[in-house]
Amino acid sequence: MNAIAIGPLVFSAERFAAILGIGLFLLVAEIWALWRGRGAHISAWAFRAVAVGLLSARAGFVLANLESYRQAPLDVFAVWQGGFAPQVGIVGFAAVVLLSILRGAAVVRPLVVAAFVGGLGYEVVGIVSGADRPGRLPEASFADLSGAPVTPAEREGRPLVLNLWASWCPPCVREMPMMVEVAERFETVDFLFVNQGEAPEHISRFLRRARIDGDLVLLDPQTALMEQFGALGLPATIFFDARGRMQAVHVGEISRAELTARVQDLQDDQQPAGDET
């Protein structure tokens, strides 16, 4: 799975790449500011560009998914769940650079160089993390709570959202009722919640207490899927298109808006398996 662990912290590769890119941008800007002296105000403009870019990216995503945020307004502040519109963020960043030009601040060259270094770091992480990215649905079968075997790969022809979870994982517990609710809304996209390493009796008790229907729950007592996809932590949500190819991974708790947007993308791109050339 395209995820990166730093001590107890687990990041999706995309999120880590963004953090690294921003960090490199600020570092290069700060080095340039120290080199040229405080009068250049380079580091101040760099922080303004990052702040406006991030706020713009978040606002763009929230506005694009306003219906989801109406149902859970506090999720607007849950930035750790993901949800940014990069294109809008770039516009916000560029607006700050343009403002610096209009004000006559000699910061365009250092900001461009810093942005190039940050973008390079972002791309390198994407290339390295995507090199061993698994591409297909799991071929193994997993029992549901009744003991019947279910093979995710046999669901090709319909998009699938595969969620790896455990009842001891607080983010898993928080997101699961919302995910089940979203699953009920999308009739053309399948959802499977594959428990990692817990006994069926324990899982059933948890689902009863949480008042969650267990029809979509599968058992993975040996945590085979965590090993297959290289999941470094839970929860992990993996999105497969109608041809069974992995399209996206979200590591950690996911928001209603992020999940809905990802599922809508799968639904919009849905094609019969035989259409692939």
N, C-alpha and C positions, 0 to 999 in steps of 0.2 A: 504494500500500500504506500502511496506517496505521502508519507508522514515522517516527521523528524522529532526525536525525543532529546530534550536537554534536561538531564536529571529527571525530576518527577513531572516535568512539563512536556506535553505532547502537542505538536502543532501539525496541521496539514501542511503539505509542501507549499501550497499556494500562499497560505498565511505566513509561513516562515519566510518565503521569498519576498513578500511584501514588507515584512518587518526588517529583513536584511537590507533590502533596497532603500528603505527610508533611512535606516541607520547609516548606511554608506553615504547617502546624499548629505545628511547632516554632518557626518564626520569630515567629508571632503570640504564642505563649506566652512566648517570651523577651522580646519587647517589653513585654508586660503585666507580666512579672516586674520588668523594669528600671523601669517606671513606678511600680509599687507598692512596690518595694524588695525586698531579699533575704528578708525575713521571711515573705513569702507562700509561698515554696517552689514557685512555679508552674512554673518551668522543670524542676525535679526531677521533679515529678509528671507533667509532659508527657513527659519522656524515659521514665519508667517505663511510661506508657500505651502509647507507641509500641513499646517493647521487648517488653512482654507481648503486645501485639496481633500483632506480627510473629511472635514465637515460637509463639503460639497458632495463627495462620494456617498456619504451616509444619507444625506438629505435626498439625493437622487434616487437611491434604492428605496427609501421609505415612501417617497411620493409615488414611485412605480408600483409599490405593493401596499397602497394605502388601505385597501379592504382588509388585508390580514392584520395590519396594525390597529385598525378600528376594533377588532376583536380582542387584541391584547396590546393596549397602548403602551404599557410599561416596557414592552419589548424594544421600543425605540431606543432605550438606553442600554440594552443588553448587547453591546457591540462585540463581546466575546463570542456570541453565537454566529457571527458573520453577518453579511448583508451590506455590501458596498457596491456602488456603480462606478467602476474605474474610469469610464469615459467622462462622466460628469466631474470626477475628481481631477482629471487632467485639465479640464476647462477651468476649474477653480484655481489650480496651480498656475496655469498660463495667465490667468487674469492678474495674479499677484506679480508675475514677472513683467507683464505689460505695465502695471502700475509703477513698478520700480523704474521702468524706462521713462515714463511720463514725468516722474519726479526727478529724473536726472541722476539716480543712484547708479554708481559704477559697479553693478553687481551681475549684469547679464552674463558675462563670460564665466565667472565662477559658478553661477547657478546652472548654466548649461553643462559645464564640465562635471559638476557634482551630480546632475541628473543623469548624465551619460554613465558615470560610474555606478550609480544606484541601479539604473536600468540593466546594466551589464550583470550586476550581482543577482538581480531578479531572474534574468534569463538563464544564468548558469544553474541556479537552483532548480528551475523548471526542467532543464535538459537532464540534469543528473537524476532528479527524482522520478522523471518519467521514463527513464531508460529501461527499468525493470517492471514497468506498470503492468499488472495482470489484465488480460483483455477479455476474459469470458466468464460466463456464469459458472458456478461450481457444479461439477459433474456428480458429486457424491449425493447420496440420499440422507435425509434427516427425518427422524420421527416427529410427528406432532404429539400433542398431549394425549391423544387416544392410542398412540402407538403405530399409527399408519405412516408408511414412508412417503416422503415428499422429496422430489428431485428438482431443485431450482432450474437446472438447465433445460428441463422438459417444458418450461413455461416460455420458451422462445416463441416469438410472434406477438408478445405483449411486453411492454416495458415493466421493469421490476425495481422496486426500492427494497434493498436488503439492509436491515438494521441489526447490528450486533450489540447485545445488551446483557446486563446482569442485574439482579435485584439489589445487590450490595452497592451498586454504582449510583450515587445521588443524581447526577445529570441524566442518567438513563431513566430513572424513576420520574423525574420532573418532565421530561419530554415525551414519554410514552403515551399518556392519555391524549395529548394534542396530536401525536402522530397517528394514533388509531382513528381519531376524528377526521383528520385529513384523508386517511386511507378510504374512509367511507364515502367521501365526496367524489373521488376519482374512480369511476367504474371501469375505465379502460387501462388503468395502471395497477399492477399487483404490488402488494406489500407483504413482506415476510419479516417477522421479528425472531431472530435466531438467538436463543439464550446460550450464553457461554459458560459451560462447566457446572451448572447447578442441577440438582436432582428434580425429577418431575413433580414430586410431592411438594417440595419447597416452592417451585414455580407456581403450581396451582394455588397454594395458599396465598402467595403474594398477589396473584391476579384477582382472587376473590376479595381480598382486603382492599385492593385498589379499584375494584369494580371495573375491571378491564376484561373484555371478551378475549378468550384464548384461542380463537379459531385460526388466527394468523401466526401463532407462536410455534416455533420449531425448537428441537432440542439438539444441542451440540455439546455433549458431555465432555468430549476430549478437546474442546476449543480448536477444532480442525480449521474452521474458517478464519480464526484469528491468525493461525499459522499460515494458511494459504495466502491470505491477503496481506500478511505482514503487519497486522494491526498492532500498534504499540500501546493502545489504551482503549477504553470504552467511555461512551458509546462511539460507534463508527457507523456511518450511514453511507451506503454505496449505491449508486444509481446506474442501472443498465438500460440500454435502449431496447427496441423491439427485436433487434437481431442478437441480443444477448451480449453486447459489447459494453464494457464499463465506460461510462461517460463522465462521472464525477465522484468525488469522495468528500465527505464532510466528517472531520474528526472532532469529537466533543459534542456538547449540547447544540442542537439546531433550533432556530426560531421557526415559528409558524410561517413567517414571510419567506424565509430562505427555503424551507421545505416546499412550500407551495410553488415558488418560482421554479425550483428545480424540477418538480413533477410536471408543471405546465410545459417546460421545455421538452421533457420526454414525450408528453402527450402530443405536442405540436410536431415533433419529429417522427412520430410513429409511422412505421411502414411495415408491411408484411415481410417475413423473413425471406421470401422468394424474390423480393425486389432488389436484393443486394447484387451488385455486379462485380 
